[in-house]
């Protein structure tokens, strides 16, 4: 599994505004188990990864670090600023740079 899995997992949880306990409860594991996933001390099995994608609203590729960074970064900005605001910003930038 990618060495960034635990970082991607933590980032996805934080973007969703959930606590470790919230995610652990929804996935059906102890908080201590979930915490070890986020620190990289343990890795979930495939069924738990699927459950994590549903709870956190991300793809398995995103969690595993298989999504190109620019797509993940775009998604992060979209979550932070909102889709409409981000698209308006990109459109304004494209007019300036032409």
N, CA, C and O atoms as a GROMACS GRO file, in nm:
protein
  392
    1UNK      N    1   0.085  -0.119   0.000
    1UNK     CA    2   0.000   0.000   0.000
    1UNK      C    3   0.088   0.124   0.000
    1UNK      O    4   0.199   0.123   0.055
    2UNK      N    5   0.041   0.228  -0.060
    2UNK     CA    6   0.119   0.352  -0.071
    2UNK      C    7   0.159   0.404   0.067
    2UNK      O    8   0.083   0.394   0.163
    3UNK      N    9   0.278   0.460   0.073
    3UNK     CA   10   0.325   0.514   0.201
    3UNK      C   11   0.249   0.640   0.240
    3UNK      O   12   0.259   0.684   0.354
    4UNK      N   13   0.173   0.697   0.148
    4UNK     CA   14   0.095   0.817   0.180
    4UNK      C   15  -0.049   0.784   0.218
    4UNK      O   16  -0.128   0.875   0.244
    5UNK      N   17  -0.084   0.656   0.222
    5UNK     CA   18  -0.220   0.619   0.256
    5UNK      C   19  -0.266   0.684   0.386
    5UNK      O   20  -0.374   0.743   0.392
    6UNK      N   21  -0.184   0.672   0.490
    6UNK     CA   22  -0.225   0.725   0.620
    6UNK      C   23  -0.246   0.877   0.614
    6UNK      O   24  -0.335   0.930   0.681
    7UNK      N   25  -0.164   0.946   0.536
    7UNK     CA   26  -0.182   1.092   0.522
    7UNK      C   27  -0.309   1.124   0.444
    7UNK      O   28  -0.382   1.216   0.481
    8UNK      N   29  -0.334   1.050   0.338
    8UNK     CA   30  -0.455   1.070   0.258
    8UNK      C   31  -0.579   1.043   0.342
    8UNK      O   32  -0.680   1.113   0.330
    9UNK      N   33  -0.572   0.940   0.425
    9UNK     CA   34  -0.684   0.906   0.511
    9UNK      C   35  -0.713   1.019   0.610
    9UNK      O   36  -0.828   1.060   0.626
   10UNK      N   37  -0.609   1.068   0.674
   10UNK     CA   38  -0.626   1.178   0.770
   10UNK      C   39  -0.681   1.303   0.701
   10UNK      O   40  -0.773   1.367   0.752
   11UNK      N   41  -0.625   1.337   0.585
   11UNK     CA   42  -0.672   1.455   0.512
   11UNK      C   43  -0.818   1.442   0.470
   11UNK      O   44  -0.894   1.538   0.480
   12UNK      N   45  -0.857   1.325   0.424
   12UNK     CA   46  -0.996   1.303   0.382
   12UNK      C   47  -1.090   1.317   0.502
   12UNK      O   48  -1.198   1.376   0.490
   13UNK      N   49  -1.049   1.264   0.617
   13UNK     CA   50  -1.133   1.274   0.738
   13UNK      C   51  -1.147   1.419   0.780
   13UNK      O   52  -1.257   1.464   0.814
   14UNK      N   53  -1.037   1.491   0.779
   14UNK     CA   54  -1.040   1.631   0.822
   14UNK      C   55  -1.124   1.716   0.727
   14UNK      O   56  -1.198   1.803   0.772
   15UNK      N   57  -1.112   1.691   0.596
   15UNK     CA   58  -1.195   1.765   0.499
   15UNK      C   59  -1.343   1.740   0.524
   15UNK      O   60  -1.426   1.828   0.504
   16UNK      N   61  -1.375   1.620   0.567
   16UNK     CA   62  -1.514   1.584   0.594
   16UNK      C   63  -1.560   1.639   0.729
   16UNK      O   64  -1.680   1.638   0.758
   17UNK      N   65  -1.468   1.688   0.811
   17UNK     CA   66  -1.503   1.744   0.941
   17UNK      C   67  -1.542   1.640   1.043
   17UNK      O   68  -1.623   1.666   1.132
   18UNK      N   69  -1.486   1.523   1.030
   18UNK     CA   70  -1.520   1.412   1.121
   18UNK      C   71  -1.404   1.386   1.217
   18UNK      O   72  -1.288   1.413   1.186
   19UNK      N   73  -1.438   1.332   1.333
   19UNK     CA   74  -1.335   1.291   1.428
   19UNK      C   75  -1.294   1.147   1.396
   19UNK      O   76  -1.362   1.077   1.321
   20UNK      N   77  -1.183   1.105   1.453
   20UNK     CA   78  -1.141   0.965   1.436
   20UNK      C   79  -1.249   0.871   1.489
   20UNK      O   80  -1.277   0.767   1.429
   21UNK      N   81  -1.309   0.909   1.599
   21UNK     CA   82  -1.414   0.824   1.658
   21UNK      C   83  -1.534   0.813   1.564
   21UNK      O   84  -1.591   0.705   1.550
   22UNK      N   85  -1.573   0.925   1.501
   22UNK     CA   86  -1.684   0.924   1.406
   22UNK      C   87  -1.660   0.822   1.295
   22UNK      O   88  -1.746   0.739   1.264
   23UNK      N   89  -1.542   0.829   1.235
   23UNK     CA   90  -1.510   0.739   1.123
   23UNK      C   91  -1.502   0.595   1.172
   23UNK      O   92  -1.555   0.505   1.108
   24UNK      N   93  -1.435   0.574   1.284
   24UNK     CA   94  -1.423   0.439   1.339
   24UNK      C   95  -1.560   0.377   1.363
   24UNK      O   96  -1.582   0.260   1.330
   25UNK      N   97  -1.652   0.454   1.420
   25UNK     CA   98  -1.787   0.403   1.446
   25UNK      C   99  -1.857   0.364   1.316
   25UNK      O  100  -1.919   0.258   1.309
   26UNK      N  101  -1.847   0.448   1.215
   26UNK     CA  102  -1.916   0.422   1.088
   26UNK      C  103  -1.855   0.305   1.011
   26UNK      O  104  -1.924   0.235   0.937
   27UNK      N  105  -1.724   0.284   1.029
   27UNK     CA  106  -1.656   0.174   0.959
   27UNK      C  107  -1.666   0.044   1.039
   27UNK      O  108  -1.649  -0.064   0.984
   28UNK      N  109  -1.693   0.056   1.168
   28UNK     CA  110  -1.708  -0.064   1.252
   28UNK      C  111  -1.580  -0.116   1.311
   28UNK      O  112  -1.560  -0.237   1.322
   29UNK      N  113  -1.491  -0.024   1.350
   29UNK     CA  114  -1.366  -0.063   1.416
   29UNK      C  115  -1.349   0.022   1.542
   29UNK      O  116  -1.416   0.124   1.560
   30UNK      N  117  -1.258  -0.023   1.627
   30UNK     CA  118  -1.226   0.054   1.747
   30UNK      C  119  -1.150   0.181   1.706
   30UNK      O  120  -1.080   0.182   1.605
   31UNK      N  121  -1.165   0.286   1.785
   31UNK     CA  122  -1.094   0.411   1.757
   31UNK      C  123  -0.944   0.386   1.754
   31UNK      O  124  -0.873   0.446   1.673
   32UNK      N  125  -0.894   0.300   1.840
   32UNK     CA  126  -0.750   0.272   1.843
   32UNK      C  127  -0.703   0.208   1.712
   32UNK      O  128  -0.592   0.236   1.667
   33UNK      N  129  -0.785   0.125   1.653
   33UNK     CA  130  -0.752   0.064   1.524
   33UNK      C  131  -0.747   0.171   1.417
   33UNK      O  132  -0.652   0.177   1.338
   34UNK      N  133  -0.850   0.255   1.414
   34UNK     CA  134  -0.853   0.362   1.315
   34UNK      C  135  -0.732   0.455   1.332
   34UNK      O  136  -0.670   0.495   1.234
   35UNK      N  137  -0.701   0.489   1.455
   35UNK     CA  138  -0.588   0.576   1.484
   35UNK      C  139  -0.458   0.518   1.428
   35UNK      O  140  -0.374   0.591   1.375
   36UNK      N  141  -0.443   0.387   1.439
   36UNK     CA  142  -0.322   0.322   1.386
   36UNK      C  143  -0.319   0.329   1.234
   36UNK      O  144  -0.211   0.335   1.175
   37UNK      N  145  -0.435   0.329   1.169
   37UNK     CA  146  -0.438   0.347   1.023
   37UNK      C  147  -0.385   0.485   0.987
   37UNK      O  148  -0.308   0.499   0.891
   38UNK      N  149  -0.426   0.586   1.062
   38UNK     CA  150  -0.384   0.723   1.032
   38UNK      C  151  -0.237   0.748   1.064
   38UNK      O  152  -0.175   0.836   1.003
   39UNK      N  153  -0.181   0.674   1.156
   39UNK     CA  154  -0.039   0.693   1.188
   39UNK      C  155   0.051   0.603   1.103
   39UNK      O  156   0.173   0.616   1.107
   40UNK      N  157  -0.010   0.512   1.027
   40UNK     CA  158   0.068   0.423   0.942
   40UNK      C  159   0.120   0.300   1.012
   40UNK      O  160   0.202   0.227   0.957
   41UNK      N  161   0.072   0.276   1.135
   41UNK     CA  162   0.117   0.159   1.210
   41UNK      C  163   0.043   0.031   1.170
   41UNK      O  164   0.092  -0.079   1.194
   42UNK      N  165  -0.074   0.046   1.110
   42UNK     CA  166  -0.152  -0.067   1.059
   42UNK      C  167  -0.220  -0.024   0.931
   42UNK      O  168  -0.233   0.095   0.903
   43UNK      N  169  -0.263  -0.123   0.853
   43UNK     CA  170  -0.335  -0.094   0.730
   43UNK      C  171  -0.466  -0.172   0.728
   43UNK      O  172  -0.470  -0.287   0.770
   44UNK      N  173  -0.572  -0.109   0.681
   44UNK     CA  174  -0.702  -0.178   0.674
   44UNK      C  175  -0.704  -0.279   0.560
   44UNK      O  176  -0.627  -0.269   0.464
   45UNK      N  177  -0.793  -0.377   0.572
   45UNK     CA  178  -0.810  -0.472   0.463
   45UNK      C  179  -0.898  -0.409   0.355
   45UNK      O  180  -0.949  -0.298   0.373
   46UNK      N  181  -0.916  -0.478   0.246
   46UNK     CA  182  -0.990  -0.424   0.132
   46UNK      C  183  -1.132  -0.384   0.168
   46UNK      O  184  -1.180  -0.279   0.124
   47UNK      N  185  -1.201  -0.465   0.247
   47UNK     CA  186  -1.339  -0.433   0.283
   47UNK      C  187  -1.346  -0.306   0.366
   47UNK      O  188  -1.440  -0.228   0.352
   48UNK      N  189  -1.249  -0.284   0.452
   48UNK     CA  190  -1.247  -0.162   0.532
   48UNK      C  191  -1.212  -0.040   0.446
   48UNK      O  192  -1.263   0.069   0.470
   49UNK      N  193  -1.126  -0.059   0.346
   49UNK     CA  194  -1.095   0.052   0.256
   49UNK      C  195  -1.221   0.092   0.180
   49UNK      O  196  -1.247   0.211   0.162
   50UNK      N  197  -1.297  -0.005   0.136
   50UNK     CA  198  -1.423   0.025   0.066
   50UNK      C  199  -1.517   0.101   0.159
   50UNK      O  200  -1.580   0.198   0.117
   51UNK      N  201  -1.527   0.057   0.284
   51UNK     CA  202  -1.612   0.126   0.382
   51UNK      C  203  -1.562   0.269   0.404
   51UNK      O  204  -1.643   0.362   0.413
   52UNK      N  205  -1.432   0.287   0.411
   52UNK     CA  206  -1.375   0.421   0.431
   52UNK      C  207  -1.410   0.513   0.314
   52UNK      O  208  -1.441   0.630   0.335
   53UNK      N  209  -1.406   0.462   0.191
   53UNK     CA  210  -1.439   0.545   0.076
   53UNK      C  211  -1.582   0.595   0.083
   53UNK      O  212  -1.611   0.709   0.048
   54UNK      N  213  -1.672   0.509   0.130
   54UNK     CA  214  -1.812   0.548   0.140
   54UNK      C  215  -1.834   0.650   0.251
   54UNK      O  216  -1.907   0.747   0.233
   55UNK      N  217  -1.772   0.628   0.364
   55UNK     CA  218  -1.786   0.718   0.479
   55UNK      C  219  -1.725   0.855   0.449
   55UNK      O  220  -1.782   0.958   0.485
   56UNK      N  221  -1.609   0.856   0.385
   56UNK     CA  222  -1.535   0.980   0.363
   56UNK      C  223  -1.566   1.047   0.229
   56UNK      O  224  -1.522   1.159   0.205
   57UNK      N  225  -1.640   0.979   0.143
   57UNK     CA  226  -1.677   1.038   0.015
   57UNK      C  227  -1.559   1.058  -0.079
   57UNK      O  228  -1.552   1.158  -0.150
   58UNK      N  229  -1.467   0.963  -0.078
   58UNK     CA  230  -1.351   0.967  -0.166
   58UNK      C  231  -1.342   0.835  -0.242
   58UNK      O  232  -1.415   0.740  -0.212
   59UNK      N  233  -1.254   0.830  -0.340
   59UNK     CA  234  -1.234   0.706  -0.413
   59UNK      C  235  -1.120   0.627  -0.348
   59UNK      O  236  -1.038   0.682  -0.274
   60UNK      N  237  -1.116   0.500  -0.379
   60UNK     CA  238  -1.005   0.417  -0.332
   60UNK      C  239  -0.874   0.468  -0.388
   60UNK      O  240  -0.772   0.465  -0.320
   61UNK      N  241  -0.876   0.514  -0.514
   61UNK     CA  242  -0.755   0.570  -0.576
   61UNK      C  243  -0.702   0.688  -0.496
   61UNK      O  244  -0.581   0.702  -0.476
   62UNK      N  245  -0.793   0.773  -0.450
   62UNK     CA  246  -0.750   0.889  -0.370
   62UNK      C  247  -0.684   0.845  -0.241
   62UNK      O  248  -0.578   0.896  -0.205
   63UNK      N  249  -0.746   0.751  -0.172
   63UNK     CA  250  -0.688   0.705  -0.045
   63UNK      C  251  -0.554   0.636  -0.066
   63UNK      O  252  -0.462   0.652   0.014
   64UNK      N  253  -0.543   0.560  -0.174
   64UNK     CA  254  -0.421   0.484  -0.198
   64UNK      C  255  -0.311   0.566  -0.266
   64UNK      O  256  -0.201   0.517  -0.287
   65UNK      N  257  -0.342   0.692  -0.299
   65UNK     CA  258  -0.242   0.777  -0.360
   65UNK      C  259  -0.225   0.751  -0.508
   65UNK      O  260  -0.120   0.781  -0.564
   66UNK      N  261  -0.328   0.695  -0.573
   66UNK     CA  262  -0.320   0.664  -0.715
   66UNK      C  263  -0.377   0.774  -0.804
   66UNK      O  264  -0.360   0.771  -0.926
   67UNK      N  265  -0.445   0.871  -0.742
   67UNK     CA  266  -0.499   0.983  -0.817
   67UNK      C  267  -0.388   1.084  -0.840
   67UNK      O  268  -0.314   1.116  -0.747
   68UNK      N  269  -0.376   1.135  -0.962
   68UNK     CA  270  -0.272   1.236  -0.984
   68UNK      C  271  -0.286   1.352  -0.886
   68UNK      O  272  -0.398   1.393  -0.857
   69UNK      N  273  -0.176   1.406  -0.834
   69UNK     CA  274  -0.181   1.512  -0.734
   69UNK      C  275  -0.266   1.631  -0.775
   69UNK      O  276  -0.337   1.688  -0.692
   70UNK      N  277  -0.259   1.670  -0.904
   70UNK     CA  278  -0.335   1.788  -0.944
   70UNK      C  279  -0.486   1.765  -0.929
   70UNK      O  280  -0.558   1.859  -0.896
   71UNK      N  281  -0.534   1.642  -0.951
   71UNK     CA  282  -0.676   1.614  -0.932
   71UNK      C  283  -0.713   1.621  -0.784
   71UNK      O  284  -0.818   1.675  -0.749
   72UNK      N  285  -0.629   1.567  -0.698
   72UNK     CA  286  -0.656   1.570  -0.555
   72UNK      C  287  -0.651   1.713  -0.504
   72UNK      O  288  -0.737   1.754  -0.425
   73UNK      N  289  -0.552   1.790  -0.548
   73UNK     CA  290  -0.542   1.929  -0.505
   73UNK      C  291  -0.664   2.007  -0.551
   73UNK      O  292  -0.718   2.088  -0.475
   74UNK      N  293  -0.709   1.986  -0.674
   74UNK     CA  294  -0.827   2.054  -0.726
   74UNK      C  295  -0.947   2.021  -0.638
   74UNK      O  296  -1.025   2.110  -0.601
   75UNK      N  297  -0.961   1.894  -0.604
   75UNK     CA  298  -1.072   1.852  -0.518
   75UNK      C  299  -1.063   1.921  -0.382
   75UNK      O  300  -1.165   1.965  -0.328
   76UNK      N  301  -0.943   1.931  -0.327
   76UNK     CA  302  -0.925   1.998  -0.198
   76UNK      C  303  -0.972   2.143  -0.205
   76UNK      O  304  -1.041   2.192  -0.115
   77UNK      N  305  -0.933   2.213  -0.313
   77UNK     CA  306  -0.975   2.352  -0.328
   77UNK      C  307  -1.126   2.361  -0.350
   77UNK      O  308  -1.190   2.454  -0.300
   78UNK      N  309  -1.181   2.267  -0.424
   78UNK     CA  310  -1.324   2.267  -0.449
   78UNK      C  311  -1.400   2.251  -0.317
   78UNK      O  312  -1.501   2.318  -0.295
   79UNK      N  313  -1.352   2.163  -0.230
   79UNK     CA  314  -1.414   2.143  -0.100
   79UNK      C  315  -1.400   2.269  -0.015
   79UNK      O  316  -1.494   2.311   0.053
   80UNK      N  317  -1.281   2.329  -0.018
   80UNK     CA  318  -1.253   2.445   0.067
   80UNK      C  319  -1.330   2.570   0.023
   80UNK      O  320  -1.384   2.642   0.107
   81UNK      N  321  -1.335   2.596  -0.108
   81UNK     CA  322  -1.392   2.722  -0.156
   81UNK      C  323  -1.529   2.709  -0.221
   81UNK      O  324  -1.597   2.809  -0.240
   82UNK      N  325  -1.569   2.589  -0.256
   82UNK     CA  326  -1.696   2.569  -0.326
   82UNK      C  327  -1.673   2.564  -0.475
   82UNK      O  328  -1.589   2.636  -0.529
   83UNK      N  329  -1.750   2.480  -0.540
   83UNK     CA  330  -1.732   2.456  -0.683
   83UNK      C  331  -1.751   2.583  -0.766
   83UNK      O  332  -1.669   2.613  -0.853
   84UNK      N  333  -1.858   2.656  -0.740
   84UNK     CA  334  -1.887   2.775  -0.820
   84UNK      C  335  -1.779   2.881  -0.804
   84UNK      O  336  -1.735   2.940  -0.903
   85UNK      N  337  -1.737   2.904  -0.681
   85UNK     CA  338  -1.634   3.005  -0.655
   85UNK      C  339  -1.502   2.966  -0.722
   85UNK      O  340  -1.434   3.051  -0.778
   86UNK      N  341  -1.466   2.839  -0.715
   86UNK     CA  342  -1.342   2.793  -0.775
   86UNK      C  343  -1.348   2.808  -0.927
   86UNK      O  344  -1.251   2.853  -0.988
   87UNK      N  345  -1.459   2.771  -0.988
   87UNK     CA  346  -1.471   2.784  -1.134
   87UNK      C  347  -1.466   2.930  -1.176
   87UNK      O  348  -1.407   2.962  -1.279
   88UNK      N  349  -1.527   3.018  -1.099
   88UNK     CA  350  -1.523   3.161  -1.130
   88UNK      C  351  -1.380   3.213  -1.121
   88UNK      O  352  -1.338   3.294  -1.204
   89UNK      N  353  -1.306   3.168  -1.023
   89UNK     CA  354  -1.166   3.208  -1.006
   89UNK      C  355  -1.082   3.160  -1.124
   89UNK      O  356  -1.002   3.236  -1.178
   90UNK      N  357  -1.100   3.035  -1.165
   90UNK     CA  358  -1.025   2.979  -1.277
   90UNK      C  359  -1.058   3.054  -1.406
   90UNK      O  360  -0.969   3.083  -1.485
   91UNK      N  361  -1.185   3.086  -1.426
   91UNK     CA  362  -1.227   3.161  -1.544
   91UNK      C  363  -1.164   3.300  -1.545
   91UNK      O  364  -1.118   3.347  -1.649
   92UNK      N  365  -1.163   3.366  -1.431
   92UNK     CA  366  -1.103   3.499  -1.422
   92UNK      C  367  -0.953   3.492  -1.451
   92UNK      O  368  -0.901   3.578  -1.522
   93UNK      N  369  -0.885   3.392  -1.398
   93UNK     CA  370  -0.742   3.375  -1.423
   93UNK      C  371  -0.714   3.350  -1.571
   93UNK      O  372  -0.617   3.402  -1.627
   94UNK      N  373  -0.800   3.270  -1.633
   94UNK     CA  374  -0.776   3.240  -1.776
   94UNK      C  375  -0.790   3.366  -1.861
   94UNK      O  376  -0.721   3.379  -1.962
   95UNK      N  377  -0.877   3.457  -1.822
   95UNK     CA  378  -0.895   3.584  -1.897
   95UNK      C  379  -0.772   3.674  -1.878
   95UNK      O  380  -0.729   3.742  -1.971
   96UNK      N  381  -0.717   3.673  -1.759
   96UNK     CA  382  -0.601   3.757  -1.730
   96UNK      C  383  -0.477   3.707  -1.802
   96UNK      O  384  -0.396   3.786  -1.850
   97UNK      N  385  -0.462   3.576  -1.812
   97UNK     CA  386  -0.340   3.518  -1.869
   97UNK      C  387  -0.343   3.508  -2.020
   97UNK      O  388  -0.243   3.467  -2.079
   98UNK      N  389  -0.452   3.542  -2.084
   98UNK     CA  390  -0.461   3.535  -2.231
   98UNK      C  391  -0.395   3.653  -2.296
   98UNK      O  392  -0.393   3.663  -2.418
   0.00000   0.00000   0.00000
